[in-house]
Amino acid sequence: MDAAALSTLPPPLGDDPTRLFACPAPAKLNLFLHVVGRRADGYHLLQTAFRLLDWGDTLDFALRTDGRIRRTNAVTGVAEDEDLVVRAARLLQAHTGCPLGADISLYKVLPMGGGLGGGSSDAATTLIALNRLWGTGLSRAELQALGLQLGADVPVFVFGQDAFAEGVGEALQPLALAPAWYVVLSPGVSVPTGEIFSAKDLTRNTAPIKMADFAASTTRNDLQPVACGRYPEVQRAIDWLSASAPAMMTGSGACVFAEAPSEVEADRIAKNCPPRWKAWKVRSLTRHPLYEWLQ
């Protein structure tokens, strides 16, 4: 779905109670990302600020009575059984003992391996939508806990608003942020998250900060130097974007972003993006479009 379009969609409900159409799966940015430690099981302890964007993928769902979970369209580079969308549906089905199934269509816009949370957001939307379509009745907190089994970024999309996150990314507090326009740039490479987190040169002892001090603190993305060292095109994208506004990488990369002072300036920067890359003008999203579907 094009940038700045998710919040203008009508509610994905019609007269047919067996279908949900155009369910949004918004992207996210990490406004900073600090690695503050590592657990004994190898998982990294993080602090980050998640910002939702009014831009992302969309999904359609159709009820099945035979219990089968099926993705109805091909997604380049992602086998059906490995797709987080299919895994999320099967996890909810198994967790609740629901005998129903679903046909799921996934319409990708967000670049994969970009640090925008696309796969995690798709999974979260699947949990939210099927919880409604199947009538399984799980609460927001229950779906967040279930989503954590799929990935550390899934809970924030179920949480459904900008958040200050700690732990492995699952301990979430609402974060009040002013509306903003951003330029998001994809440098055309895919950065594997596991490769970055397993790197020996990754900083893992950044001093924790308090949420109240977030705006006044000096922050960064601890994963950025590692990703740029292995994928120089990410650094080149940061350097180009930084000529217009302070830029940094989101997540484990490869996408980079900068806040623009206005929509006009965001549009100008995005349109001047070198042709070997792709850039989008996007705006912040206060709440997930499906937020009201959960309690």
Secondary structure, 3 states (H helix, E strand, C coil): CCCCCHHHCCCCCCCCCCEEEEEEEEEEEEEEEEEEEECCCCCEEEEEEEEEEEEEEEEEEEEECCCCEEECCCECCECHHHCHHHHHHHHHHHHHCCCCEEEEEEECCCCCCCCCCHHHHHHHHHHHHHHHHCCCCCCHHHHHHHHHCCCCCHHHHHHCECEEEECCCCEEEECCCCCCEEEEEECCCCCCHHHHHCCCCCCCCCCCCCHHHCCCCCCCECCHHHHHHHCHHHHHHHHHHHCCCCEEECCCCCCEEEEECCHHHHHHHHHCCCCCCEEEEEEECCECCCHHHCC
